[in-house]
Amino acid sequence: MFSRKLYKICVVVSCLIIVSCKTNYTPKRSGYFRIDFPKERIYEQYNNPNCPFTFEYANFGQIEYDNNDLKEEHEHPCWFNVYYKDYNAKIYLSYSEISAKNPLDKLIKDSYKLTFKHTIRADYIDETVVKGSLPNVSGIIYDVGGNAASGVQFYVTDSAKNFLRGSLYFNVAPNIDSIAPAIQYFRNDVVHIINSLSWK
């Protein structure tokens, strides 16, 4: 009885081995999730009476303030994020008034230092001079290549009173192979913020 069962098991296993040897195995290539972005952007206007500027942002984003630090929120009411929840993306925005205490050259140097902290992980950092649709809006966009934490940084100013700095971050481990399409997509939102920016 035991030998019959053993014989049947051996026959079944042998058949499985013979059949499995005939199929060719092709390993699957490693890949990343496909991200579907909205094809059409509808824009909303940001217009906070406490902030001396307005701009447009895509309506699938939302304005987010850091409510955990009330002191900072009181001292810097125009520091906030445009948060794209479905994509784990944030454009951090921080406004500074140009003054004797905060001269323009200091603000530009600080922005430069914050951007070039990413050189440890960056393959390159490209600078592009930008001008908004209004004549008193100009600055620089920094495209940070490689596995840096932030793929896009920028600042814009009127060179007299107003200075706005921004940076794009994703709440994921930086891997340029997987997030490159998202960086390019949200870079267009950064450009739209600059083009629609108006000082009050």
Buried (B, 14 or more C-beta within 10 A) or exposed (E): EEEEEEEEEEEEEEEEEEEEEEEEEEEEEEEEEEEEBEEEBEBBEBEEEEBBBBBBBBEBBEEEBEEEEEEEBEEBBBBBBBBBEEBEBBBBBBBBEBEEEEEBEEBBEBBBEBBBBBEEBBEEBEEEEBEBEEEBBBBBBBBBBBBBBBBBBBBBBBEEEBBBBBBBBBEEEBEBEBBEEBBEBBBEBBBBBBBBBBBE
